[in-house]
């Protein structure tokens, strides 16, 4: 199973997601895709099996993904301070993969009706969803 983790800016969310997956589900293959090299480096350091940076790697990884994980901004063109291009958002949305979107309220996108949980709690829920999807 290919789990693709997409993140931007400094890769902090992606780093924590990758670290948690590798700690709790070490048999899973994790591909880290950063919108920039810094985000990718953070996720590789956290234990991702493979990594790449930029628009085309997002598009290609979405084709082979079984699960895509990232902040909700990965499906919103021009989000994350402009790091998510329209082509990236489209690739994520059109992928046949299951998407696990982390509802973080920043960069001018606010998700209403969702509890404002800590990132630790949100990542715990990500791991629980991966377990449901892989068993």
N, C-alpha and C positions, 0 to 999 in steps of 0.2 A: 504494500500500500504506500503510495506517495502522498505525504503530508507536506503541503507547501505553506510556509509561513511568510507573509508579506508585511514589510514594515517600512517606515520612512524616517526622516530626520535622524535622530541618533540611534534608532533601533532598540530603544529601551523596552518597549512592549514586546516586540519580537524576541528579544533576548530572554525575557522572563518566560515567554511561552515555550521557546525551544528548550530552555533549561528544565522546565517542568515536564515536558514531554519526555525528554531523555532520562530524567530521574525516575519517572513513574511508568513509562512505556518504552523502555530502551530498545525494544525490537522494531519499533517503527522507524521508517526511513523519512528523515526530515530534510527538506530542501528549503534553504533560506534565500529569499529574494528581497533585496533591499532596493528602494528607489534610488539609493545612493550607496557608495562604497562604505561609508561609516556604518550605516544600518546593517549591511551585509556582514561586515567584520564583527560587529557585536553579536550577531546571531551565530556566526561560525565559532566564535570564541565560546559561546554557550553550549556548543556541541552539535550543531547541525552537520549532517553528513555531506552536504553539497551547498554551494552558494554562488550567486551571481548578482549583478547589480544593473539596474536600468530598465528602460521600457521594454526592449525586446525580450530579455529574460522573463519578465512578468508574463508576457504574451505566450512564450513557449512553455513555461512552467504550468500555466493554466490549462494547456492542452493535455498534459500528462498527469495532472493532479487528481487524486481521489478525494482529498479534503483540502480546502483552502482556509487558512486562518489568518485573521488580521483585524486591525481596528476597522470600524465601520466605514471609515473614510476611503478604504480601498475600492469601494463601489461608487464613489462620488467623484466625478471628474473635477479636477482642479483643487481637490481638497488637500489637506496636510500641507498647507502653505504653498500649494501649487505643484507639489511633488508627484501627485497622482494625475497622470495625463488622461485625456479622454480615452485613448487607446488602451491604457492599463485598466481603467474602470470597466470598459466594455469587455475586455478579455476575462476579467473576474466574473462579471455578470453572465457571460455567455458560456462559461466553462460548464462541463457536465459534472464537475465535482460538487460535493456538498460543501457549503460555505458556513463557517463558524465565525460570525462577526462580533467583535468586542465593542460594546456600545460606550465608547468614550466620548464625552461631550466637550470637544474643543475644536479649534480651527473653524469657528462659525457654524458648525453643524451640531444641533442639539436634538437628541432623541427623547421625545416626551413619553411618559408612561413606563419608563424603565427606571428602576431604582438606581440611585447613585451609589453603587457598590464600590468597594476598594478594588484596586487592580488585582490584589492577591485573591480576593473572592471571585472575581471575573475569570481569572486564569484557572482556578479550581473548577469552575463550571466548564471551561474549555476542555480540560482533561476528562471530566465526566462525560461530555458529549463525544469525545474521541473514543472513549471506551465503548459507549453505546454503538457507535458506528463501525467499530472494528471487531466486535465480538458477535 
